């Protein structure tokens, strides 16, 4: 049985938090910022870090959708924080606009202008789309190679294997050929089909396609072969840095912009961020080299920072990181929602009544192979 159907299943909200509509957690409000094109210029990046220090706990969460979160915000200071975010051009005009602009953008753009051309066209047409379930999102995976295939999304813009650009429904093997000029109308047509065919009940495109056949007009063109997940280090656009558990130290981030060559920051869903223009980086706050064990480990904030967390997570995850075989992934989740990693891992530990359930090669909400483990039990299980 899927554990999400059990009586102890955690509360799953039908929406994602934003800045206008934050989520209450154990340490205060979680205020999520959705950068345009998943990018901040240097002024915005430094200002966001200052706001995280002044209004939050001094740490910025880098999410699996390439968004940024300030945690620990007091309810009575939320309004002032919104004004500051608006002044920094980091806030949509309304909560509705913010919710609709659920777009993850590849960090690797700028070679031929395709992504920069496509993004504003999509944003300009979001209000014309039919009403969709709140968690549905768009992925602009339009770099030289698709890299975001494992990231959560429902409508995927990708370069085609034989064509310049395709729109692919998540869960479908192929997509439809489009151009930047037809991208918005194609997106609207696919969204309307989803609604008209009863997709709202499934909530996500992939689940909907498990029981409903996608019309032929939305298929037929394969995407390019998916590339490998990037690692920390230099890249053509600058320098990729890692943040363990996606926790970005705000003061450390400000320090990176002491280099005048750094012109911006691009977010990714891999607990990495890209410093535009940087050629080398010296820092103790972030991961600078490939192969770090901590980047194969997923862990939410857990208890007591999250109201639904039933265990502390990150100290255990860090202790286990170096014990995992090379290349294997670990997910330590405070509850069965699995917020830090929306998919399977080689080993998943799920908090349940102060102990741990063990799930192998599956997701946090799936049936465990062992229940009620103590920390000592966990170490024994994973070192046998």
C-alpha positions as CSV (number, residue, x, y, z in Angstrom):
1,X,0.0,0.0,0.0
2,X,1.2,3.5,-0.8
3,X,1.9,5.1,2.6
4,X,0.1,8.3,1.4
5,X,-3.2,6.4,1.8
6,X,-2.6,5.5,5.4
7,X,-4.1,7.3,8.4
8,X,-0.7,8.7,9.4
9,X,-0.2,10.3,6.0
10,X,1.1,13.9,6.2
11,X,-1.0,16.9,5.2
12,X,-0.4,17.6,1.5
13,X,-1.3,21.1,0.4
14,X,-2.7,21.6,-3.0
15,X,-0.6,24.6,-3.7
16,X,3.0,25.7,-3.6
17,X,4.1,28.6,-1.4
18,X,5.1,31.9,-2.8
19,X,6.1,35.3,-1.6
20,X,2.5,36.7,-1.6
21,X,1.2,33.5,-0.1
22,X,3.9,32.1,2.2
23,X,3.7,28.8,4.1
24,X,3.8,28.7,7.9
25,X,6.5,26.3,9.2
26,X,8.0,25.5,12.5
27,X,10.5,28.3,12.3
28,X,8.2,31.0,10.9
29,X,7.0,31.8,7.4
30,X,8.6,30.3,4.3
31,X,8.7,33.0,1.6
32,X,9.5,31.7,-1.8
33,X,10.9,33.9,-4.6
34,X,10.6,32.9,-8.2
35,X,13.3,34.7,-10.2
36,X,12.6,35.6,-13.8
37,X,14.4,33.0,-16.0
38,X,15.7,31.5,-12.8
39,X,18.2,34.3,-12.6
40,X,19.1,37.2,-10.4
41,X,21.4,40.1,-11.4
42,X,24.2,40.9,-8.9
43,X,22.2,43.7,-7.3
44,X,19.2,41.4,-6.8
45,X,21.3,38.5,-5.5
46,X,23.0,40.7,-2.9
47,X,19.7,42.3,-1.9
48,X,18.0,39.0,-1.5
49,X,20.8,37.8,0.7
50,X,20.5,41.0,2.8
51,X,16.8,40.4,3.2
52,X,17.4,36.8,4.3
53,X,19.7,38.1,7.0
54,X,17.4,40.9,8.0
55,X,14.0,39.1,7.9
56,X,14.9,35.4,8.0
57,X,17.4,33.0,9.5
58,X,20.3,34.0,7.2
59,X,19.9,31.0,5.0
60,X,18.4,30.9,1.5
61,X,16.9,27.6,0.4
62,X,17.6,26.6,-3.2
63,X,14.6,24.5,-4.2
64,X,14.2,21.6,-6.7
65,X,12.3,24.0,-9.0
66,X,15.2,26.5,-9.1
67,X,13.4,28.9,-6.7
68,X,14.8,30.6,-3.6
69,X,13.2,30.7,-0.2
70,X,13.7,32.9,2.9
71,X,12.8,30.9,6.0
72,X,12.0,32.0,9.5
73,X,10.1,35.2,8.6
74,X,7.9,36.7,11.4
75,X,4.2,37.1,10.3
76,X,4.2,40.7,11.4
77,X,7.2,41.5,9.2
78,X,5.9,39.8,6.1
79,X,4.4,43.0,4.6
80,X,7.6,44.9,4.9
81,X,9.5,42.0,3.3
82,X,7.1,42.0,0.3
83,X,7.7,45.8,-0.2
84,X,11.4,45.2,-0.2
85,X,11.1,42.3,-2.7
86,X,8.9,44.5,-4.9
87,X,11.5,47.3,-4.8
88,X,14.2,44.8,-5.9
89,X,12.0,43.6,-8.8
90,X,11.7,40.1,-7.3
91,X,8.0,40.0,-6.9
92,X,5.0,39.5,-9.2
93,X,2.2,42.1,-9.0
94,X,-0.3,39.6,-7.6
95,X,-0.4,36.2,-6.0
96,X,-2.2,34.9,-9.0
97,X,0.5,36.0,-11.4
98,X,3.1,34.6,-9.1
99,X,1.4,31.2,-8.9
100,X,1.0,31.0,-12.7
101,X,4.7,31.7,-13.4
102,X,5.8,28.3,-12.2
103,X,8.6,28.0,-14.8
104,X,12.0,26.2,-14.4
105,X,14.6,27.5,-16.8
106,X,17.8,25.8,-17.8
107,X,20.9,27.7,-16.4
108,X,22.7,27.1,-19.7
109,X,21.4,29.7,-22.1
110,X,22.8,32.6,-24.1
111,X,24.4,30.7,-27.0
112,X,21.8,31.5,-29.7
113,X,19.1,33.5,-27.9
114,X,16.4,30.8,-28.0
115,X,15.7,30.6,-24.3
116,X,15.8,34.4,-23.9
117,X,13.3,34.7,-26.9
118,X,11.0,32.0,-25.6
119,X,10.7,32.9,-21.9
120,X,9.0,36.3,-22.2
121,X,6.6,35.0,-24.8
122,X,5.5,32.3,-22.4
123,X,5.2,34.6,-19.4
124,X,3.1,37.1,-21.5
125,X,0.6,34.4,-22.3
126,X,0.2,32.7,-18.9
127,X,-3.1,34.6,-18.0
128,X,-4.7,33.3,-21.2
129,X,-4.1,29.6,-20.3
130,X,-7.0,27.6,-18.8
131,X,-7.0,27.2,-15.0
132,X,-4.7,24.3,-14.1
133,X,-3.9,22.5,-10.9
134,X,-1.7,24.6,-8.7
135,X,1.3,22.4,-8.7
136,X,1.6,22.1,-12.5
137,X,4.6,23.7,-14.0
138,X,6.5,24.6,-17.2
139,X,10.1,23.6,-18.0
140,X,12.3,25.5,-20.5
141,X,15.0,22.9,-21.1
142,X,16.3,24.7,-24.2
143,X,20.0,24.6,-23.7
144,X,22.3,22.6,-26.1
145,X,21.2,19.4,-24.4
146,X,18.1,18.6,-22.2
147,X,19.2,18.5,-18.6
148,X,16.0,18.9,-16.7
149,X,14.3,15.6,-17.5
150,X,14.2,14.5,-13.9
151,X,13.0,17.9,-12.6
152,X,9.3,18.3,-11.8
153,X,7.3,19.8,-14.7
154,X,4.3,19.1,-16.9
155,X,4.9,21.1,-20.1
156,X,8.5,20.7,-21.4
157,X,10.0,22.9,-24.1
158,X,13.1,21.1,-25.5
159,X,15.4,21.1,-28.5
160,X,14.4,18.2,-30.8
161,X,16.7,15.5,-32.1
162,X,15.7,16.4,-35.7
163,X,14.0,19.7,-35.2
164,X,14.9,23.0,-33.6
165,X,12.2,23.1,-30.9
166,X,9.5,20.8,-29.5
167,X,6.8,21.0,-26.8
168,X,6.5,17.6,-24.9
169,X,3.9,16.6,-22.4
170,X,5.6,15.2,-19.3
171,X,5.3,11.4,-19.4
172,X,5.2,11.3,-23.2
173,X,8.3,10.0,-25.1
174,X,7.9,12.5,-28.0
175,X,6.5,16.0,-28.5
176,X,5.2,18.3,-31.2
177,X,7.4,20.5,-33.4
178,X,7.0,24.2,-32.7
179,X,8.8,27.5,-33.2
180,X,9.1,30.4,-30.8
181,X,6.2,32.1,-32.7
182,X,3.9,29.1,-32.2
183,X,5.1,28.1,-28.7
184,X,2.4,29.9,-26.8
185,X,-0.5,28.7,-28.9
186,X,0.9,25.1,-28.7
187,X,1.1,25.4,-24.9
188,X,-2.5,26.7,-24.7
189,X,-3.7,23.9,-26.9
190,X,-2.0,21.2,-24.8
191,X,-3.2,22.8,-21.5
192,X,-6.8,22.9,-22.9
193,X,-6.6,19.3,-23.9
194,X,-5.4,18.4,-20.4
195,X,-8.4,20.2,-18.8
196,X,-11.0,19.0,-21.4
197,X,-9.9,15.4,-21.0
198,X,-10.3,15.4,-17.2
199,X,-6.7,16.1,-16.2
200,X,-7.6,18.1,-13.1
201,X,-8.5,15.0,-11.2
202,X,-5.0,13.5,-11.8
203,X,-3.4,16.8,-10.9
204,X,-0.3,16.3,-13.0
205,X,0.3,15.6,-16.7
206,X,2.4,12.4,-16.1
207,X,-0.4,10.8,-14.0
208,X,-3.0,11.9,-16.5
209,X,-1.2,10.2,-19.3
210,X,-1.1,6.9,-17.4
211,X,-4.8,6.5,-18.2
212,X,-5.4,8.9,-21.2
213,X,-3.8,8.7,-24.6
214,X,-2.2,11.9,-25.8
215,X,-3.6,13.0,-29.3
216,X,-1.2,12.3,-32.2
217,X,-0.8,16.0,-32.9
218,X,1.0,16.5,-29.6
219,X,3.6,13.7,-30.4
220,X,6.0,12.5,-33.0
221,X,9.2,14.4,-32.5
222,X,11.9,13.1,-30.1
223,X,14.0,15.4,-27.9
224,X,17.7,15.4,-28.0
225,X,19.5,12.9,-25.8
226,X,19.6,14.0,-22.1
227,X,23.0,15.1,-20.9
228,X,24.6,14.3,-17.6
229,X,23.8,16.3,-14.5
230,X,26.4,19.1,-14.1
231,X,28.9,19.2,-11.2
232,X,30.6,22.1,-9.4
233,X,33.3,23.7,-11.3
234,X,34.0,26.1,-14.2
235,X,31.6,26.2,-17.2
236,X,31.2,28.5,-20.3
237,X,28.8,30.8,-18.5
238,X,30.9,31.1,-15.3
239,X,31.3,28.8,-12.3
240,X,28.9,26.3,-10.7
241,X,28.9,26.1,-6.9
242,X,27.1,23.5,-4.8
243,X,25.1,24.1,-1.6
244,X,24.6,21.1,0.7
245,X,20.9,20.4,1.1
246,X,20.3,23.5,-1.1
247,X,21.0,25.7,2.0
248,X,22.8,28.8,0.7
249,X,24.5,30.9,3.4
250,X,23.4,34.5,2.8
251,X,26.6,36.1,4.0
252,X,28.7,33.7,2.0
253,X,26.7,34.5,-1.0
254,X,27.3,38.3,-0.6
255,X,31.0,37.5,-0.4
256,X,31.0,35.9,-3.8
257,X,30.0,39.2,-5.4
258,X,33.1,40.9,-4.1
259,X,34.5,39.8,-7.5
260,X,33.4,42.5,-9.9
261,X,33.5,40.0,-12.8
262,X,30.4,38.2,-11.3
263,X,27.4,39.8,-13.0
264,X,24.6,37.5,-11.9
265,X,23.4,34.2,-10.4
266,X,21.4,31.5,-12.1
267,X,19.5,28.9,-10.1
268,X,19.3,25.2,-10.8
269,X,17.3,22.2,-9.4
270,X,20.5,20.3,-8.5
271,X,21.5,22.2,-5.3
272,X,23.9,24.1,-7.6
273,X,23.9,27.8,-8.6
274,X,25.8,29.4,-11.4
275,X,27.9,32.5,-10.9
276,X,27.8,34.4,-14.2
277,X,31.2,35.7,-15.2
278,X,33.2,34.0,-12.5
279,X,36.4,32.2,-13.7
280,X,37.6,30.9,-10.3
281,X,36.1,30.9,-6.8
282,X,37.7,30.7,-3.4
283,X,35.1,30.0,-0.6
284,X,34.6,27.8,2.4
285,X,30.8,28.2,2.3
286,X,30.0,26.2,-0.9
287,X,31.1,23.1,-2.8
288,X,33.6,24.1,-5.5
289,X,34.7,20.7,-6.9
290,X,32.9,17.7,-8.4
291,X,32.3,14.5,-6.5
292,X,31.3,15.9,-3.2
293,X,29.2,13.2,-1.3
294,X,26.9,15.9,0.2
295,X,25.5,16.6,-3.3
296,X,24.2,13.1,-3.6
297,X,22.2,13.5,-0.4
298,X,18.7,15.0,-0.2
299,X,17.2,16.2,3.1
300,X,14.4,18.6,4.0
301,X,14.8,20.9,7.1
302,X,12.9,18.3,9.2
303,X,11.8,18.7,12.8
304,X,11.6,21.2,14.5
305,X,11.9,23.6,11.6
306,X,9.0,21.9,9.7
307,X,5.6,21.4,11.4
308,X,5.1,18.1,9.7
309,X,8.6,16.8,10.3
310,X,8.7,13.8,12.7
311,X,12.5,13.6,12.9
312,X,15.6,15.7,12.6
313,X,17.0,15.1,9.2
314,X,20.2,17.0,8.2
315,X,22.6,15.9,10.9
316,X,21.9,12.3,10.1
317,X,22.0,12.9,6.3
318,X,25.4,14.5,6.7
319,X,26.7,11.7,8.8
320,X,25.6,9.1,6.3
321,X,26.7,11.0,3.2
322,X,30.3,9.6,3.3
323,X,29.1,6.1,4.1
324,X,27.0,5.8,0.9
325,X,28.7,3.9,-2.0
326,X,29.9,6.2,-4.7
327,X,27.2,7.2,-7.1
328,X,24.3,6.1,-4.8
329,X,21.7,8.6,-3.6
330,X,20.3,9.1,-0.2
331,X,17.1,10.9,0.8
332,X,16.3,11.6,4.5
333,X,12.7,12.9,4.7
334,X,11.0,14.3,7.8
335,X,7.7,12.9,6.7
336,X,6.2,10.9,3.8
337,X,5.7,13.9,1.6
338,X,9.3,13.8,0.4
339,X,9.5,17.5,-0.3
340,X,13.3,17.6,-0.7
341,X,13.3,14.9,-3.5
342,X,10.2,14.2,-5.5
343,X,11.2,10.8,-6.7
344,X,13.1,7.6,-5.9
345,X,16.5,7.3,-4.3
346,X,18.7,4.3,-3.7
347,X,18.0,4.7,0.0
348,X,15.2,6.8,1.5
349,X,14.7,7.2,5.3
350,X,11.3,8.6,6.3
351,X,10.4,10.0,9.7
352,X,7.6,8.2,11.5
353,X,6.7,8.7,15.2
354,X,10.3,9.7,16.0
355,X,11.9,6.7,14.3
356,X,12.8,5.9,10.7
357,X,11.2,3.8,7.9
358,X,13.6,2.5,5.3
359,X,12.6,2.6,1.6
360,X,15.0,1.1,-1.0
361,X,15.0,2.2,-4.6
362,X,11.8,4.1,-4.3
363,X,10.2,7.3,-3.0
364,X,9.4,8.6,0.4
365,X,5.7,7.9,0.0
366,X,6.2,4.3,-1.1
367,X,6.0,1.1,1.0
368,X,9.1,0.7,3.3
369,X,11.1,-2.5,3.6
370,X,11.7,-1.9,7.3
371,X,9.8,0.2,9.8
372,X,10.5,1.8,13.2
373,X,14.3,1.9,13.0
374,X,16.4,3.7,15.6
375,X,19.5,5.7,14.4
376,X,21.7,2.7,15.5
377,X,19.5,0.4,13.4
378,X,19.8,2.7,10.4
379,X,23.6,2.6,10.5
380,X,23.6,-1.2,10.8
381,X,21.2,-1.5,7.9
382,X,23.3,0.7,5.7
383,X,26.7,-0.7,6.6
384,X,25.9,-4.4,6.3
